[in-house]
Amino acid sequence: MTLHRQKPPAQLLKMPDAPVFYDPASPNEQAPPLPSAPLQQLSPQAVFQPPLSRRGTGPGLILLLPENIERSRREDKPLDPEPVQKWAEEGFAVVGITASSTPIQAITDAVEALKEHDKVDTKDKIGIIIYDAPQNALTSHLPPEIACIATFTEHFPSQSHIPTYFHTSNTPEGHTKTNHVTVSTYPNTQKHFILPGSATYNPPAANIAHTRNLVFLKKHIGGPVFDIEAIWEEHTYWEFERRSVAQTMATMVVRAFICLFCLILLCNQQGY
């Protein structure tokens, strides 16, 4: 089978030949401007992070984050960014809320903030990822805009009427599959295994859970959707044909990392 590379965009074809040496002052090294997306403080317990993508807009996502976790003491810091940044790099407009005893009002305020912001392109479908929160945050009087829930809490949301993805270290007793609730189990993990700053952080399990959440959110929210082939073609064009450091780095997130589970899926192999 012969593979055919897609042609680069027309504007790229007009560029001169690749340089024979690196000159940081050359036009070839002028990176395209990225959207200004500084972190914004909404309240003492909540922050808003616009999408960290060149598109600059995306669907809304609310994160309920733990107030306190046992911090890792490892000297080698993981490449995986913290949740607010990571999901913004995926193209979501993110509100991060530090978990409290009464999260419902905070969730309602977050929904309103997302609906009013011009960087949010989907106003009627918003997702939630619960990293740590009281059990009643799962089902109690959530705003109608909440389209789906992904949760890492220890309580099993068996009565949830909203599509829910439950990530757990141990399969809950008496669990039966329902139309609204999906459960994935991660053996040999502990609470907060998904958080890079946690002492219990488990990179393989965290990568798998993140990939599953991304598919789950896109299914129920409808985005964000990117043309991955076009991004890859642009990346390889600047790296191997134009040999531009600045332009190549502009196609990547701030701290690039490789998800081996994603590579397995792309190669049509079976993960675990």
C-alpha positions as CSV (number, residue, x, y, z in Angstrom):
1,M,0.0,0.0,0.0
2,T,1.3,3.4,-0.9
3,L,0.9,6.3,1.5
4,H,0.3,9.7,0.0
5,R,1.2,12.8,2.0
6,Q,-1.2,15.6,2.0
7,K,0.0,18.8,0.4
8,P,0.8,21.6,2.8
9,P,-1.4,24.7,2.8
10,A,-0.9,27.0,-0.1
11,Q,0.7,29.7,2.0
12,L,3.4,27.2,3.0
13,L,4.2,26.4,-0.6
14,K,5.2,30.0,-1.2
15,M,8.0,29.9,1.4
16,P,11.6,29.9,0.3
17,D,13.9,26.9,0.6
18,A,14.8,25.6,4.0
19,P,17.8,27.4,5.6
20,V,21.2,25.8,5.7
21,F,22.0,27.1,9.2
22,Y,19.9,28.3,12.2
23,D,19.2,32.0,12.3
24,P,16.8,33.0,15.1
25,A,16.3,36.4,13.6
26,S,15.2,35.1,10.2
27,P,11.6,35.3,9.0
28,N,11.5,31.5,9.0
29,E,11.8,31.7,12.8
30,Q,8.9,34.1,13.4
31,A,6.2,32.0,15.2
32,P,2.6,32.7,14.5
33,P,0.9,34.7,17.4
34,L,-1.1,32.6,19.8
35,P,-4.3,33.7,21.5
36,S,-3.9,35.6,24.7
37,A,-5.3,33.2,27.3
38,P,-4.2,34.3,30.8
39,L,-5.7,32.5,33.9
40,Q,-8.5,34.5,35.4
41,Q,-9.6,34.5,39.1
42,L,-13.4,34.3,39.3
43,S,-13.6,34.0,43.1
44,P,-11.4,32.8,46.0
45,Q,-12.3,29.2,45.1
46,A,-12.6,29.4,41.3
47,V,-10.4,30.2,38.3
48,F,-11.2,30.4,34.6
49,Q,-8.7,29.3,31.9
50,P,-9.6,30.0,28.3
51,P,-8.7,27.4,25.7
52,L,-4.9,27.1,25.2
53,S,-5.3,26.5,21.4
54,R,-4.8,28.6,18.4
55,R,-8.5,28.4,17.7
56,G,-9.0,30.2,21.0
57,T,-12.6,29.0,21.7
58,G,-14.1,25.7,22.9
59,P,-16.8,24.0,24.9
60,G,-17.1,24.6,28.7
61,L,-15.7,22.2,31.3
62,I,-15.9,22.4,35.1
63,L,-13.3,20.7,37.3
64,L,-14.0,20.1,41.0
65,L,-10.5,19.9,42.5
66,P,-9.4,18.6,45.9
67,E,-8.8,21.2,48.6
68,N,-5.9,19.3,50.0
69,I,-3.9,16.3,48.7
70,E,-0.8,14.6,49.9
71,R,1.9,16.2,47.7
72,S,4.6,14.2,45.9
73,R,8.1,14.6,47.2
74,R,9.8,13.3,44.1
75,E,12.5,15.5,42.7
76,D,11.7,14.6,39.1
77,K,8.5,16.4,38.3
78,P,6.1,14.7,35.8
79,L,5.6,16.3,32.4
80,D,1.8,16.0,32.8
81,P,0.4,19.4,33.6
82,E,-2.2,20.0,36.3
83,P,-5.8,19.5,35.3
84,V,-6.9,23.1,34.5
85,Q,-4.0,23.6,32.1
86,K,-4.2,20.1,30.7
87,W,-7.9,20.4,29.7
88,A,-7.4,23.9,28.4
89,E,-4.7,22.5,26.1
90,E,-7.2,20.0,24.9
91,G,-9.3,22.9,23.7
92,F,-11.8,23.4,26.5
93,A,-12.7,26.6,28.3
94,V,-12.1,25.5,31.9
95,V,-13.4,26.6,35.3
96,G,-11.5,25.0,38.1
97,I,-13.2,25.0,41.5
98,T,-11.5,24.0,44.8
99,A,-13.9,21.4,46.3
100,S,-16.0,22.6,49.2
101,S,-18.8,21.3,51.4
102,T,-21.4,23.1,49.2
103,P,-20.3,22.7,45.6
104,I,-23.7,23.1,43.9
105,Q,-23.8,26.9,44.1
106,A,-20.2,27.0,42.9
107,I,-21.1,24.8,39.9
108,T,-24.1,27.0,39.1
109,D,-21.9,30.1,39.2
110,A,-19.4,28.4,37.0
111,V,-22.1,27.4,34.4
112,E,-23.2,31.1,34.3
113,A,-19.6,32.3,33.9
114,L,-19.0,29.9,31.0
115,K,-22.3,30.8,29.2
116,E,-21.4,34.5,29.4
117,H,-17.8,34.2,28.2
118,D,-17.0,34.8,24.5
119,K,-14.4,32.0,24.5
120,V,-17.1,29.4,25.1
121,D,-18.6,28.3,21.8
122,T,-21.1,25.7,23.2
123,K,-23.5,27.3,25.7
124,D,-26.1,24.5,26.3
125,K,-23.8,21.5,27.0
126,I,-21.1,21.7,29.7
127,G,-19.2,18.8,31.2
128,I,-17.9,18.2,34.8
129,I,-14.9,16.3,36.0
130,I,-15.0,15.6,39.7
131,Y,-11.6,14.9,41.2
132,D,-12.8,15.3,44.8
133,A,-16.2,16.5,46.1
134,P,-19.0,15.4,48.4
135,Q,-21.3,12.7,47.1
136,N,-24.3,15.0,46.7
137,A,-22.4,17.0,44.0
138,L,-23.0,14.1,41.6
139,T,-26.8,14.3,41.4
140,S,-28.2,17.1,43.5
141,H,-29.9,19.8,41.5
142,L,-27.3,20.3,38.9
143,P,-28.0,23.0,36.3
144,P,-29.7,21.7,33.1
145,E,-26.6,22.6,31.0
146,I,-24.6,19.8,32.6
147,A,-24.4,17.2,29.9
148,C,-22.1,14.6,31.5
149,I,-20.0,13.9,34.5
150,A,-16.7,12.1,34.9
151,T,-15.8,11.4,38.5
152,F,-12.9,10.0,40.5
153,T,-14.7,10.1,43.8
154,E,-15.1,7.1,46.1
155,H,-18.9,7.2,46.1
156,F,-20.6,5.3,43.3
157,P,-23.4,7.4,41.6
158,S,-25.8,4.6,41.0
159,Q,-28.8,6.8,40.6
160,S,-27.4,9.4,38.4
161,H,-29.7,10.5,35.5
162,I,-26.8,12.3,33.8
163,P,-24.3,10.3,31.7
164,T,-21.6,9.5,34.2
165,Y,-18.1,7.9,33.8
166,F,-16.9,6.5,37.1
167,H,-13.2,5.9,37.5
168,T,-12.3,3.8,40.5
169,S,-9.5,1.7,42.0
170,N,-11.9,-1.1,43.0
171,T,-15.2,-2.1,41.3
172,P,-18.1,-1.0,43.6
173,E,-19.9,-3.9,45.2
174,G,-23.3,-4.6,43.7
175,H,-22.6,-2.6,40.6
176,T,-24.7,-3.4,37.6
177,K,-24.3,-1.7,34.2
178,T,-26.8,1.0,33.4
179,N,-27.6,3.2,30.4
180,H,-26.2,6.3,32.3
181,V,-23.3,5.0,34.2
182,T,-20.0,3.6,32.9
183,V,-17.3,2.2,35.3
184,S,-13.6,1.7,34.7
185,T,-11.4,0.1,37.3
186,Y,-7.7,0.9,37.7
187,P,-6.0,-1.9,39.8
188,N,-3.1,-1.0,42.1
189,T,-4.0,2.7,42.2
190,Q,-5.1,4.9,45.1
191,K,-7.2,8.0,45.5
192,H,-5.9,11.0,43.5
193,F,-3.9,8.8,41.1
194,I,-5.0,11.1,38.3
195,L,-3.3,14.2,39.7
196,P,0.3,14.8,38.7
197,G,1.1,16.6,42.0
198,S,-0.2,13.8,44.2
199,A,2.0,11.3,46.0
200,T,-0.3,8.6,44.6
201,Y,0.0,9.8,41.0
202,N,0.1,6.8,38.6
203,P,1.1,7.9,35.1
204,P,-0.1,4.9,33.1
205,A,-3.5,4.8,34.8
206,A,-3.8,8.6,34.6
207,N,-3.1,8.6,30.8
208,I,-5.7,5.9,30.2
209,A,-8.3,7.7,32.3
210,H,-7.6,11.0,30.6
211,T,-8.1,9.4,27.1
212,R,-11.3,7.8,28.2
213,N,-12.6,11.1,29.6
214,L,-11.7,12.9,26.4
215,V,-13.7,10.5,24.3
216,F,-16.6,10.6,26.8
217,L,-16.7,14.4,26.9
218,K,-16.6,14.8,23.1
219,K,-19.4,12.2,22.8
220,H,-21.8,14.1,25.1
221,I,-20.7,17.7,24.5
222,G,-19.9,17.5,20.8
223,G,-16.3,18.8,20.9
224,P,-13.7,20.1,20.7
225,V,-12.9,18.5,17.3
226,F,-9.6,19.2,15.6
227,D,-8.3,17.9,12.2
228,I,-5.4,15.9,13.7
229,E,-4.0,14.9,10.3
230,A,-3.8,18.6,9.3
231,I,-2.0,19.5,12.5
232,W,0.4,16.6,12.0
233,E,1.1,17.6,8.4
234,E,1.8,21.2,9.6
235,H,4.1,20.0,12.4
236,T,6.2,17.7,10.2
237,Y,6.4,20.3,7.4
238,W,7.9,22.9,9.8
239,E,10.1,20.4,11.5
240,F,11.5,18.4,8.6
241,E,11.1,20.5,5.5
242,R,11.3,24.1,6.7
243,R,13.4,23.2,9.7
244,S,12.0,26.0,11.8
245,V,12.3,25.7,15.5
246,A,9.8,28.5,16.3
247,Q,7.1,27.3,13.8
248,T,7.5,23.7,14.9
249,M,7.1,24.6,18.6
250,A,4.0,26.6,17.7
251,T,2.2,23.3,16.7
252,M,2.8,21.8,20.2
253,V,1.6,22.3,23.7
254,V,3.9,24.1,26.2
255,R,5.2,20.8,27.8
256,A,4.8,18.2,25.1
257,F,4.5,14.6,26.3
258,I,3.6,11.3,24.5
259,C,0.6,9.2,25.7
260,L,1.7,5.7,24.9
261,F,-1.9,4.5,25.3
262,C,-3.0,6.9,22.5
263,L,-0.2,5.5,20.3
264,I,-1.5,2.0,20.9
265,L,-5.0,3.1,19.9
266,L,-3.7,4.9,16.8
267,C,-1.9,1.7,15.8
268,N,-5.2,-0.2,16.1
269,Q,-3.8,-2.4,18.9
270,Q,-5.4,-3.4,22.1
271,G,-4.8,-1.4,25.3
272,Y,-5.6,-2.5,28.8
